[in-house]
Amino acid sequence: MTTFKTSESPFKSDNTASGMCGFTLMNNQVGAIVAEVVSKLDNVVVTPLPSMIRVDGKGRFDLVYADVDEAAGEEEGWFNAAEFEESMSTHYGRMVHLDDRTIMFANPEDAAEYLDFDLKPIR
């Protein structure tokens, strides 16, 4: 009888907090502009891929709609939460839409005040 040894998988499970948040954009004209705007933030890394653009941030970062309007050469109010949602395919972390920006949080507790979420333990 032959015995086979299974090699160890290179894929590991790790459920510790990463401190990261982000989203994936379509690699189109609007996605490229959004990526250009957030790439200027110190704590954000943008990775262009053939069919999408990955945006990863440490801690918290804000996508300010007026900054996207300016980068696109459009009038104020052109870019908003609906336009962002149309260009975004997925996200991780906590996402909060405000009138003038979308905020990404790595830590859900940091978003509690925006979500009217009470962090007090229930007794």
C-alpha positions in Angstrom: 0.0 0.0 0.0 1.4 3.4 -1.0 1.1 6.3 1.5 0.8 9.8 0.2 1.7 12.9 2.2 -0.5 15.9 1.6 1.5 19.1 1.3 0.6 22.0 3.5 -1.7 24.5 1.9 -0.3 28.0 1.1 -3.7 29.4 2.0 -4.1 30.2 5.7 -7.0 31.4 7.7 -6.4 34.4 10.0 -9.3 36.0 11.8 -7.3 38.8 13.5 -8.2 42.3 12.6 -6.2 43.7 9.6 -6.8 47.3 10.3 -7.7 47.7 6.6 -10.7 48.7 4.6 -11.4 49.4 0.9 -13.3 48.8 -2.2 -13.1 47.5 -5.8 -14.0 49.8 -8.7 -14.8 49.1 -12.3 -11.7 49.9 -14.5 -13.5 52.5 -16.5 -13.4 56.3 -16.8 -15.2 57.0 -13.5 -13.3 54.3 -11.6 -10.0 55.7 -12.9 -10.9 59.2 -11.6 -12.0 57.9 -8.2 -8.8 55.9 -8.0 -6.7 58.9 -8.9 -8.3 61.0 -6.2 -7.9 58.4 -3.4 -4.4 57.5 -4.5 -3.3 60.9 -3.2 -4.2 59.9 0.4 -1.2 58.8 2.5 -2.9 55.7 3.9 -4.3 54.3 0.6 -2.8 52.0 -1.9 -4.4 51.7 -5.4 -3.8 48.6 -7.5 -5.0 48.8 -11.1 -5.9 45.4 -12.6 -7.1 44.6 -16.1 -10.8 44.7 -15.3 -10.9 46.4 -11.9 -9.1 48.8 -9.6 -8.5 47.7 -6.0 -8.4 50.4 -3.3 -7.0 49.5 0.1 -6.7 51.8 3.0 -5.4 51.6 6.5 -7.7 52.7 9.3 -10.1 55.3 7.9 -10.2 57.2 4.6 -12.7 59.6 3.0 -13.7 59.8 -0.6 -14.7 63.5 -0.9 -17.2 63.9 -3.8 -16.0 67.5 -4.6 -12.5 66.2 -5.2 -13.9 63.7 -7.7 -15.9 66.5 -9.4 -12.8 68.6 -9.7 -10.6 65.8 -11.0 -13.2 64.9 -13.6 -13.6 68.6 -14.7 -17.3 68.5 -13.9 -19.5 70.9 -12.0 -20.1 70.4 -8.3 -22.6 67.7 -7.5 -21.8 65.6 -10.6 -20.3 62.8 -8.4 -22.3 61.5 -5.5 -23.0 58.3 -3.5 -25.2 56.9 -6.3 -22.5 57.4 -8.9 -19.9 55.9 -6.5 -22.1 52.8 -5.9 -22.5 52.4 -9.7 -18.7 52.3 -10.1 -18.0 50.1 -7.1 -18.4 46.4 -7.2 -17.6 45.4 -3.6 -16.1 46.7 -0.4 -14.7 45.6 2.9 -14.8 47.4 6.2 -17.6 49.7 7.3 -18.9 52.1 4.6 -20.8 55.3 5.6 -22.3 57.6 2.9 -22.8 61.2 3.8 -24.0 64.0 1.6 -20.5 65.2 0.6 -18.4 62.0 1.0 -18.1 58.3 1.6 -16.1 57.3 4.6 -14.4 53.9 4.9 -13.6 52.5 8.3 -11.5 49.4 9.1 -12.8 49.3 12.6 -16.7 49.1 12.8 -16.7 50.7 16.3 -15.2 53.9 14.7 -18.3 54.2 12.5 -20.7 53.7 15.4 -21.5 57.5 15.8 -22.4 57.7 12.1 -24.6 54.6 12.2 -26.5 55.5 15.4 -25.1 52.3 16.8 -24.9 52.0 20.6 -21.7 50.2 21.7 -22.9 49.8 25.3 -23.3 46.2 26.5 -26.9 45.0 27.0 -27.6 43.7 30.5 
